[in-house]
Amino acid sequence: AVVSTQSTGSGTCQDCPAGSFSSTKNAPSCSLCAPGSYNDKPKQTSCKVCPGGSFSDSNGTLSCTLCEAGSYSGANSTMCNLCEPGSYSADKGSAVCSLCSPG
């Protein structure tokens, strides 16, 4: 998806809004950040990757959502995964699940 940054005959350049980016100078439009990434500030040349323990599932995201307890995700994720039987994550925002202790 693309966000237009200028109108026909515009006398000024427009900044890319948060949630989008432009990696080239004088670009006629901005691109939305892809799922798994975000941009919380305007005027950016790239998007940031969602860190492990969080995700974004749509284009143009301003922030990532933390995974709930009992789930996890790696970096650049579009969703969280449930911990496998015999493992757990007690806190929100876990990048991995821990194995349960014997007994």
C-alpha positions as CSV (number, residue, x, y, z in Angstrom):
1,A,0.0,0.0,0.0
2,V,1.2,3.5,-0.8
3,V,0.3,6.8,0.8
4,S,0.4,9.9,-1.5
5,T,2.7,12.7,-0.2
6,Q,1.9,15.4,-2.8
7,S,-0.9,16.7,-4.9
8,T,-0.6,17.8,-8.5
9,G,1.3,21.1,-8.8
10,S,2.3,21.1,-5.1
11,G,4.8,23.8,-4.1
12,T,6.0,21.9,-1.0
13,C,7.2,18.4,-0.1
14,Q,5.1,16.4,2.4
15,D,6.6,14.3,5.1
16,C,5.7,10.6,5.4
17,P,3.4,10.1,8.4
18,A,4.0,7.7,11.2
19,G,3.3,4.1,10.1
20,S,5.0,4.7,6.7
21,F,8.4,5.4,5.2
22,S,10.2,6.5,2.0
23,S,13.7,5.3,1.3
24,T,14.3,7.5,-1.7
25,K,14.7,11.3,-1.9
26,N,12.0,13.2,-3.7
27,A,9.7,10.2,-3.7
28,P,6.1,10.9,-4.9
29,S,4.6,8.7,-2.3
30,C,5.3,6.8,1.0
31,S,5.0,3.1,1.6
32,L,3.2,1.7,4.6
33,C,5.1,-0.4,7.0
34,A,4.5,-4.1,6.4
35,P,3.0,-6.5,9.1
36,G,5.7,-7.4,11.6
37,S,7.1,-3.9,11.5
38,Y,6.1,-0.4,12.7
39,N,7.0,3.2,12.6
40,D,6.1,5.5,15.6
41,K,7.5,8.7,14.1
42,P,7.0,10.6,10.8
43,K,9.8,11.3,8.3
44,Q,11.4,7.9,8.4
45,T,13.4,6.2,5.7
46,S,12.6,2.6,7.0
47,C,10.4,0.8,9.4
48,K,11.4,-0.8,12.7
49,V,11.1,-4.6,13.2
50,C,8.8,-5.6,16.0
51,P,11.0,-7.2,18.7
52,G,10.6,-10.7,20.0
53,G,7.6,-10.9,22.4
54,S,5.5,-8.6,20.2
55,F,3.7,-8.5,16.8
56,S,1.9,-6.3,14.3
57,D,-0.7,-7.9,12.0
58,S,-1.5,-5.1,9.6
59,N,0.1,-2.5,7.3
60,G,0.9,1.0,8.6
61,T,1.2,0.1,12.2
62,L,2.4,2.8,14.7
63,S,3.4,0.3,17.4
64,C,3.7,-3.4,18.1
65,T,1.3,-5.3,20.5
66,L,2.8,-7.4,23.3
67,C,2.1,-11.2,23.3
68,E,-0.1,-12.3,26.2
69,A,1.2,-14.5,29.0
70,G,1.1,-18.1,27.7
71,S,2.3,-17.1,24.3
72,Y,5.5,-15.9,22.5
73,S,6.9,-14.6,19.3
74,G,10.2,-14.0,17.6
75,A,11.2,-10.7,16.0
76,N,9.3,-9.4,12.9
77,S,6.2,-11.5,13.9
78,T,2.7,-11.0,12.6
79,M,1.1,-13.1,15.4
80,C,1.9,-14.7,18.7
81,N,2.2,-18.5,19.2
82,L,0.8,-20.4,22.1
83,C,3.4,-22.1,24.3
84,E,3.7,-25.9,23.7
85,P,2.4,-28.3,26.4
86,G,5.0,-28.6,29.1
87,S,6.2,-25.0,28.7
88,Y,5.0,-21.6,29.8
89,S,5.5,-17.8,29.6
90,A,4.3,-16.1,32.8
91,D,4.6,-12.5,31.6
92,K,3.3,-10.5,28.7
93,G,5.9,-9.8,25.9
94,S,7.8,-13.1,26.0
95,A,10.1,-14.0,23.1
96,V,10.3,-17.7,24.3
97,C,8.5,-20.1,26.5
98,S,10.2,-21.8,29.5
99,L,10.1,-25.5,30.2
100,C,8.1,-26.6,33.2
101,S,10.0,-28.1,36.1
102,P,9.7,-31.8,36.8
103,G,7.0,-32.6,39.3
